[in-house]
Amino acid sequence: MRRHALCLFTIAALFNFAVGLSWILAWSMVQNMLLLAPSSGSNRLITLIAAVLILTFGYAYWRAGRAPEQFRAYIHLGVVGKLLVVAAALPTLFAATEGYLLAWLAMGDLCFAMLFVHFLKRYPAEPGTLAGGSSP
């Protein structure tokens, strides 16, 4: 289990770190590559807040990869977060409006969500423990 967790959640963490850092450090390049509308002022602040949250989830995946029993709750939270990203992106994807390339990129989160669910089912929590891996 530990090797599986290390591989899966390290890749997920690196994906989140790449996205979050690129949104902070290279936003104008990301905007151009994904054909996004320009953002400045409060709109730029929203992208920075999103980037910080993406980085925070990346850190959680990093921790889960190194101690999956202890940080099992982070994996559950990751499934929820990634599925919510997909749900938020689907209307833009179906409408093929501005931002549709970002919506396609967000479908990577669907792949990770499915892999996280597979991991949780393959390695169920020990009986008598909470989702986070600690005893009641």
N, C-alpha and C positions, 0 to 999 in steps of 0.2 A: 504494500500500500504506500509506503513512504516514497519509494522511487517514482511511482505513478503520480503521487501528489506533487513531488518536487518538480517533475517535468511539466505537468499540466499547469500548475499554478505559477510557476516561474515564467512560462510563456505568456500566460494571461497578464501577469504583472508587467512584463516587458512591453506588451501591447499597450496597456494602459499608460505606462510611463512614456512611451513614444508619442501617443496621442496627446496626453496632458502637457508634456514639455513642448511639443510642437505648437500647441495652441498658445502657450505662454511666450515662447522664444521666437517663433517664426510664423505668427498669425497671418501676416500679409501674404506669405508664400502659400500657406494652407488655403487661404481665401481664393487665391488665383487658381491653384490646382483643382479645387473642388467647385469652382465657378460660383462662389458664394457672394451675396450682396455685401458691399463694404459695411463694416461695423466700426463705430467710434462712440465715444462718450459712454452713456449707460448701456448701450448694446455691447460695447467692448467689455464692460464690466461683467455682463452676464456670461460672456464666453470665458473670462478669467475665472469666475466662480465655478463654472462647469469644469474647467481644466483642473482646478484645485480638487474638486470632488472626484474626478477621474483619477488623479494622482493618489488620492486617499484610498480609493478602491484598489488601486495597484499595490499599495502598501499592504492592504489586507490580504490580497492574493499571495503576495510575497511571504507573509507570515503563515498563511494556510499551507503553503507549499513546504514549509519547514517543520510545521507541527500541526498536521491535519486534525488530529484528535482534539487538541487544545483549542484550535481556531475553527472548528466545524461550523459554528454559527456564521462566520464570515462567508463560508461557502454558500450557505442558504441565502444570506443577504446578497451575495453576488448573483445568484440565480434571479432573485427578484429585481435587482437593479438592472441587469442586462435585459431581462424581458420587458421592463418598463421603457428602456431605451428603444427597443425594437418597436413597441407599441407607439411610441412618440414619433418614430421615423416612418412608419407605414403609410400614413396619409400623404406625406410628401412623396414617397416612393410611388404610390399608386397614381397620384396626380401628375407626376413627372414635372413638378414645378421647380423653381429655383431652389437649390439645395438638394436635388435628387441624388447627386453623386455622394454627398455626405450621408444621405439615407441609405444608399447601397453599402457604404463603408460600415454603417451601424449594423448591418446584417451580420457582420463578424461577431457581434455580441450574441446573436442567436446561436451561432455555432458554439461559442463558449458556454452559453446557458445550457445547451444540450449536453455538452461534455461535463459540466458541473453536476447536472442531474444524474448522469450516468455514474459519475464518481460516487455520489451520495448513495445511490442504489447498490452499487457494487460493494461498497464498504459501509454497511449500516453502522449506526452508533452502537456502542457497547450497551447491553442491557443495564439499566440502573443509572445511566448517565443522562444529562441534559444534552440538548443539541450542541452546546458549546464544549462538551467534553468533560465537564466537571460533575462530580457527584452531588446529588441533592442534599 
